[in-house]
Each structure stands twice: as structure tokens, then as C-alpha cells.
Amino acid sequence: MGLFLYLSQLKENKITWYAVDSATGDLARQGDIATPGEPGVQGTSPDRKILYVAMRSTGALCSFRIDPHSGRLDLLHALDTGLADPGYMATDRTGRYLITPYYESACVTVYAIDDDGVAREPLVSRLDTAPHAHGIAVSADNRHVFVPHTCPGNAVWQLVFDRGQLRTNATPRVDFDRAIGPRHLHLHPANGCAYSVNEQDNSATAYRFAAETGTLTPFQTLPTVPEDHQGGACARMEIHPSGHFLYAANRGHDSLAGFRIGADGALAAIGHFATEANPRSFHFDPAGRFLYAAGESSDKLVSYHIADDGALAPLRRWDTGRVPWWVQVVEPG
């Protein structure tokens, strides 16, 4: 089995894949596959046999089979949603449903996944939320779904998930007293907390997660940029595979902000690490030794070594096609 990096190249209507050297972090370009639209966000099936890719220009949700040896993709189905600008995608914990928020269409959809891992029609569930729905997080017990919305939505919607159906929780939203714009949110695998990156506020927020009620309570917000920096907007956020660190991409400041996650779930800043221009997306190798970040405005991909203390050291740069939009590292199942 191999280890591969998949790069959505928005303005070239294709996905490029690279073989990843797990010892050195080096990349070797393997090939490209044309996509039926501008490829944006990506996700994988729990068994890592299928790569899901949303077409930003058409709203289609595509299912690709991953060859575990070569990394080659085979388009199995393109699902026409009729909706605009899918902002994220994730399966539920069983891998039976694909859940997607739509930035422009202000809603969340659920489609069933068949036995081959393909997301197909018909629509199982749709819930209208608010403008700029931008992320998905699913609780470990598969009973709750969280949908952060950047401004003007400016809330984290708290939903109940039941066999593919979505409905609002008894406490429907986490609201904020200023325009912070939560964009991506992840539940920590072990510490009972969740974390969001906030696009308009250039910050990261930590929450306590009450599993019995499916609700979040914010308890800390830290800036992702230096105090004297003005402008820009946060993009992707990810928790390191170890669970010890969190990173957030700063467009405008052109950096990755690193945070240490304490035993109590609180964040402590590690520092800022320079990237290419407008780092919309980044991802780790499964072992957490390397990080790969794409510069949306520079058409370059950069690798970093991750030190034991979470600091990032740049290793190599690669030229890409036009507008590298999403980075996903996959070890196929």
C-alpha cells in the first residue's frame, strides 16, 4: 500500500496526486485526473478507499475510487446537488452518509453512501440553516452534528443526527457577541473539547463539549495572527494526529498559527510559521511527522517537518497548477 497526497487544482479542473515518502516527506508527482468542474474540498470514506471531492463551480459531489498501490483515481459517480458552493464534506461515523454544508445555498445536505462507498441520489435530508455554512463535525457517538457559519451567519449550528436525518438541537446554535465567523470546527478525539477557527476574527476558539446534550460552550479564544496585523482571514484548521497540537491557516498574514493543546483542553500559542501566499489548505501525513500547505495565490506546495514541540521547519517547495485549493493526504485502506 502507498501514501498519497491529492491536490485540488481549482482553475485547471483537475486533481493532481503525489506519492509521499513517509521517511523524508518528499513528494513525487504521479499524475492528474480531469474533474467535471472546479475541484474544491475533499474528504475520505472511513476505510480510506474512496475520495470525495466537491465541485465548487457546479455543486456536484464526486466519488473516486483510490487504487491502493498507485494512488490513481477512478471517478465512480458525480452527484448533482443543484446547490451552490459546497464548503466542506464529511461522512458520518458509520460511513453510510455524506454530510455537506453549502456556503452560498445556506443549507446542509445528507446523501446515502452505497456498499461501494459511492454517494448517490436521492437526497436523504436537507436542513436550511444560514448564509456561509462552512464546516462539519460529527460526534463520536454519531448523534450530533455541528455546522460552523462564517459571517453573516456567525454561529455554530448544533444539530441532531438520526439515521441520516438532521434536525436542530434543543439549543440550536452557539451565538457570539461579535462578528467572529467560525469556519471549521473539529471535536478532539480524547479531551472532551472542540475547536473552531474563526475567519473574520483571525482567532481560534476552544469549547467544552457536553456529549449527553450535544452542545458546545466556548471557554477560550486566542488570536491566530500577531496583535499588530490587520486584515486577512483564517482558512483551514486541523488537529495534529497526536491530539497535542492545533494549526490554523492565516490568509493575508501568510502563515500557519500553531497551538499546543493542554491536558485541560486549553490552547497555548506556539508561534507563526511562514507559508506561501494565501494558504487556504494544509494537511498532515498520518504519522504526524510532516505538514503540507498550498499557497492559493502562489501556485506552490510546501512541505514542513513537525518537531516534537509542534514547531514547523520548511523542507521543500513544488510548483503546482493554477490555484491549489485543497490538500488531502491519504493512506488507502
C-alpha positions in Angstrom: 0.0 0.0 0.0 1.1 3.5 -0.7 0.7 7.0 0.8 -0.6 9.8 -1.4 -1.3 13.5 -1.5 -4.3 14.7 -3.5 -4.3 18.4 -4.6 -7.4 20.1 -6.0 -6.3 22.5 -8.7 -9.3 24.8 -8.9 -8.6 26.7 -12.2 -7.3 23.7 -14.1 -10.3 21.4 -13.4 -8.1 18.6 -12.2 -6.8 16.7 -9.2 -3.0 16.0 -9.1 -1.7 13.2 -7.0 1.7 12.6 -5.5 3.4 9.7 -3.9 4.5 10.6 -0.3 7.8 9.3 1.0 6.9 8.6 4.7 10.5 8.7 5.8 11.6 12.0 4.3 8.3 13.7 3.5 9.3 14.1 -0.2 6.7 14.1 -2.9 6.8 12.5 -6.4 4.2 13.7 -8.8 2.3 10.7 -10.2 -0.4 12.1 -12.5 -3.6 14.1 -12.9 -7.3 13.4 -13.4 -9.8 15.7 -15.0 -12.8 16.7 -12.9 -16.3 17.7 -14.0 -15.9 21.3 -12.7 -13.6 23.2 -10.4 -12.5 20.7 -7.7 -12.6 22.1 -4.1 -12.9 20.4 -0.8 -12.1 16.8 -0.3 -12.9 14.0 2.2 -12.4 10.3 2.5 -14.5 7.3 3.5 -13.7 5.8 6.9 -12.0 2.8 5.2 -10.0 5.3 3.0 -10.9 3.5 -0.2 -13.0 6.4 -1.6 -12.0 10.1 -2.1 -15.0 12.5 -2.1 -14.4 15.8 -3.9 -16.9 18.7 -4.2 -17.0 20.7 -7.4 -17.0 24.3 -6.3 -18.3 25.6 -9.7 -21.3 23.2 -10.0 -22.1 21.9 -6.5 -21.6 18.3 -7.6 -20.3 15.8 -5.1 -17.9 13.3 -6.8 -16.9 9.8 -5.5 -13.5 8.5 -6.7 -12.1 5.0 -6.1 -8.5 5.1 -4.9 -6.1 2.5 -6.2 -4.2 1.5 -3.0 -0.9 0.8 -4.9 -0.7 3.5 -7.5 -2.9 6.2 -5.9 -4.8 6.6 -9.2 -8.3 7.8 -9.0 -11.3 6.4 -10.8 -14.5 8.6 -11.0 -17.4 6.4 -10.0 -20.2 8.9 -9.8 -20.9 12.7 -9.9 -23.9 13.6 -7.8 -25.7 16.7 -9.0 -27.0 18.5 -5.9 -28.3 21.7 -7.6 -26.8 23.7 -4.8 -24.0 26.3 -4.7 -20.5 26.2 -3.3 -20.1 23.2 -1.0 -17.8 24.4 1.8 -16.7 21.1 3.4 -17.7 17.4 3.5 -17.5 14.6 6.0 -19.1 11.1 6.4 -21.0 10.2 9.5 -19.2 7.8 11.8 -20.6 4.7 10.2 -19.6 5.8 6.6 -23.2 5.4 5.4 -23.9 9.0 4.8 -22.1 12.0 3.3 -22.8 15.3 5.0 -22.1 18.6 3.2 -22.7 22.3 4.1 -23.2 24.9 1.3 -21.7 28.3 1.6 -23.9 30.1 -0.9 -27.1 27.9 -0.6 -27.1 28.2 3.2 -28.0 24.7 4.0 -26.7 21.2 4.9 -27.4 18.0 2.9 -27.2 14.3 3.6 -26.8 11.7 0.9 -26.6 7.9 1.4 -23.4 6.1 0.6 -23.8 2.7 -1.1 -21.9 -0.5 -0.4 -19.2 0.5 -2.9 -18.6 3.8 -1.0 -20.4 6.0 -3.6 -22.6 8.9 -2.5 -25.7 8.7 -4.6 -29.1 10.2 -5.1 -31.8 10.6 -3.8 -31.4 13.3 -1.2 -31.9 11.8 2.3 -32.1 15.0 4.3 -31.7 18.8 3.8 -31.7 21.4 6.6 -31.8 25.1 5.8 -29.5 27.0 8.2 -27.9 30.4 7.4 -25.6 32.0 4.9 -22.0 30.8 4.7 -22.3 27.3 6.2 -18.7 26.2 6.1 -17.8 23.1 8.1 -19.0 19.8 9.5 -18.1 17.9 12.7 -19.7 14.7 13.8 -19.7 13.5 17.4 -18.1 10.2 18.3 -21.5 8.6 19.1 -22.9 9.7 15.7 -25.8 11.5 17.4 -24.8 15.1 16.9 -23.5 17.3 14.0 -22.0 20.8 14.3 -22.0 23.3 11.4 -19.9 26.5 11.8 -21.0 29.5 9.7 -18.8 32.4 8.8 -20.3 35.9 8.8 -23.1 36.9 8.3 -24.2 33.5 9.7 -21.7 33.9 12.6 -22.8 30.9 14.6 -22.2 27.2 15.2 -25.4 25.3 14.5 -26.0 22.3 16.8 -27.9 19.5 15.1 -29.3 16.1 16.0 -28.4 13.3 13.6 -30.6 10.2 13.4 -30.2 7.6 10.6 -29.5 10.3 8.0 -32.0 12.8 9.2 -31.0 16.2 10.5 -32.9 18.5 12.9 -31.9 21.4 15.2 -31.0 20.6 18.7 -33.0 21.9 21.7 -30.2 24.5 21.9 -29.9 25.2 18.2 -26.8 27.4 18.0 -23.8 28.8 19.6 -24.0 32.5 19.1 -21.3 35.1 19.6 -21.4 38.7 20.8 -19.2 39.9 17.9 -18.6 39.0 14.3 -16.0 36.2 14.6 -17.2 33.9 11.8 -16.5 30.3 12.8 -15.3 28.5 9.7 -14.1 25.0 10.5 -14.7 23.0 13.7 -13.2 19.8 15.0 -14.0 17.6 18.0 -10.9 16.4 19.9 -10.7 12.6 19.9 -10.0 12.4 23.7 -10.2 15.5 25.8 -13.9 16.4 25.6 -13.3 19.7 23.8 -13.9 21.1 20.4 -12.1 23.8 18.5 -13.0 26.3 15.8 -11.0 28.6 13.6 -12.8 32.0 13.1 -12.4 33.5 9.7 -13.4 37.2 10.3 -11.8 37.4 13.8 -8.5 35.7 12.9 -8.8 33.6 16.0 -9.3 30.1 17.4 -11.9 29.1 20.0 -11.9 26.2 22.4 -15.2 24.7 23.6 -16.4 22.2 26.2 -18.5 19.5 24.6 -21.4 18.1 26.6 -21.9 14.7 24.9 -25.3 14.0 26.6 -26.9 17.2 25.3 -24.8 17.6 22.1 -23.9 21.2 23.0 -20.8 23.3 22.9 -19.7 26.0 25.4 -16.9 28.4 24.4 -14.3 28.9 27.1 -11.2 30.4 25.4 -10.4 32.4 22.2 -6.9 33.3 21.1 -5.7 35.3 18.1 -4.1 33.4 15.2 -2.1 36.4 14.0 0.2 38.9 15.8 -1.6 41.8 17.6 -0.3 44.4 15.1 -1.5 42.6 12.0 -4.6 44.0 10.2 -6.8 42.3 7.7 -6.6 38.8 6.2 -8.9 35.8 7.0 -8.4 32.4 8.6 -8.9 29.4 6.4 -8.5 25.6 7.2 -7.8 24.3 10.7 -6.6 20.8 11.7 -5.8 19.0 14.9 -2.4 17.1 14.7 -2.8 13.3 14.6 -1.2 13.1 18.1 -4.0 15.3 19.5 -1.3 17.6 21.1 -1.3 20.5 18.6 -3.7 22.6 16.5 -2.8 24.6 13.4 -4.7 27.3 11.6 -4.0 28.8 8.2 -3.8 32.6 8.0 -4.5 34.1 4.6 -3.2 37.6 4.3 -0.6 37.1 7.1 0.5 34.1 5.0 1.3 31.8 7.9 0.3 28.8 9.9 -0.5 29.5 13.6 0.5 26.7 15.9 -1.1 26.0 19.3 -0.4 23.4 22.0 -3.4 21.6 23.4 -3.1 21.3 27.1 -4.4 18.5 29.3 -7.4 20.6 30.2 -8.1 21.3 26.6 -6.9 24.9 26.7 -4.8 26.3 23.9 -1.3 27.9 24.2 0.3 29.6 21.3 3.5 28.0 19.8 4.2 30.6 17.1 3.7 31.6 13.5 5.3 29.8 10.6 5.6 31.4 7.2 3.8 29.9 4.2 3.3 30.7 0.5 0.7 33.4 -0.3 -2.8 32.7 0.8 -2.6 29.3 2.5 -6.1 28.1 2.1 -5.4 24.4 2.8 -2.9 22.1 4.5 -2.8 18.6 5.8 -0.6 16.1 7.7 0.8 12.7 6.9 -0.9 10.0 9.1 2.1 9.7 11.4 2.1 13.4 12.0 5.8 14.0 11.0 5.1 16.2 8.1 2.7 19.0 7.1 1.9 20.1 3.5 0.5 23.6 2.8 -0.6 25.0 -0.5 -0.3 28.7 -1.5 -3.5 29.5 -3.3 -2.0 32.7 -4.8 1.5 31.5 -5.5 0.7 28.1 -7.1 3.1 26.3 -4.8 3.0 23.5 -2.4 5.4 23.4 0.6 6.4 20.6 3.0 7.3 21.1 6.6 8.9 18.9 9.3 6.9 18.9 12.6 9.2 19.0 15.6 8.3 17.3 18.9 7.3 20.7 20.3 5.0 21.4 17.4 7.2 23.9 15.6 7.3 23.7 11.8 10.5 23.7 9.7 10.1 24.1 5.9 11.6 21.4 3.8 10.8 21.7 0.0 8.6 23.6 -2.4 6.9 22.3 -5.5 5.3 24.2 -8.4 1.6 23.3 -8.9 -1.1 24.2 -11.4 -3.3 27.2 -11.0 -4.9 27.9 -7.7 -4.2 24.8 -5.4 -7.4 24.8 -3.4 -7.4 21.7 -1.1 -4.7 19.3 0.2 -5.5 15.8 1.4 -3.0 13.1 2.4 -4.5 9.6 2.3 -3.1 6.2 3.2 -5.6 4.0 1.3 -7.4 1.2 3.1 
